[in-house]
């Protein structure tokens, strides 16, 4: 969640400084953080509140990555 919260400022800084590499670095870090979290925690747990919260967080990461890639002019596949 902390990394996702950094997205608006990262985009603003990259635009202000004409430095798209900052957004690229942010997206790489976010993808790495998500990958580590995905491997460490189970998403489909019995507790409905926990399950829904984890799925919402995963969707937020997906949306952020798709939006960031779009700003860079890169398409993102819907599934692999």
C-alpha positions in Angstrom: 0.0 0.0 0.0 2.9 2.3 0.8 4.4 1.9 -2.7 1.0 2.5 -4.3 0.6 5.7 -2.4 3.8 7.0 -3.9 2.4 6.8 -7.5 0.8 10.3 -7.8 4.0 12.1 -6.6 6.2 9.9 -8.8 4.2 10.8 -11.9 4.2 14.4 -10.9 8.0 14.4 -10.3 8.7 12.6 -13.6 6.6 15.1 -15.5 8.0 18.1 -13.7 11.6 17.0 -14.2 11.0 15.6 -17.7 12.4 12.3 -16.4 10.3 9.3 -17.5 12.9 7.0 -16.2 11.6 7.8 -12.7 8.3 6.3 -13.6 9.9 3.3 -15.2 12.0 2.7 -12.0 8.8 3.1 -9.8 6.9 0.6 -11.9 9.8 -2.0 -11.8 9.9 -1.6 -8.0 6.1 -1.8 -7.6 6.1 -5.0 -9.8 8.9 -6.5 -7.6 7.1 -5.6 -4.4 3.9 -7.1 -5.7 5.6 -10.3 -6.8 7.3 -10.7 -3.4 3.9 -10.1 -1.6 2.1 -12.5 -4.0 4.5 -15.3 -3.2 4.6 -14.6 0.5 0.8 -14.4 1.3 -2.2 -16.5 0.3 -5.0 -14.5 -1.4 -7.8 -17.0 -1.3 -8.2 -17.4 2.4 -11.3 -18.4 4.3 -11.8 -15.0 6.0 -13.9 -13.0 3.5 -12.7 -9.6 4.7 -9.1 -10.6 4.4 -9.6 -12.2 1.0 -11.5 -9.1 -0.4 -8.9 -6.7 1.0 -6.0 -8.7 -0.6 -7.8 -8.9 -3.9 -8.6 -5.2 -3.9 -4.9 -4.4 -3.2 -3.8 -6.7 -6.0 -6.3 -5.0 -8.3 -5.0 -1.6 -7.2 -1.5 -2.7 -8.2 -2.7 -3.9 -11.5 -4.5 -0.6 -12.3 -1.4 1.4 -11.2 0.9 -0.6 -13.4 -1.5 -0.4 -16.4 -1.9 3.4 -16.0 1.9 3.9 -15.5 2.7 1.9 -18.6 0.0 3.8 -20.6 1.7 7.1 -19.6 4.9 5.7 -21.0 3.2 4.6 -24.2 3.5 0.9 -23.5 0.6 -1.5 -23.8 -0.1 -4.1 -21.0 -1.5 -7.5 -21.8 -4.6 -8.4 -19.9 -3.3 -11.9 -19.2 -0.2 -14.0 -19.8 
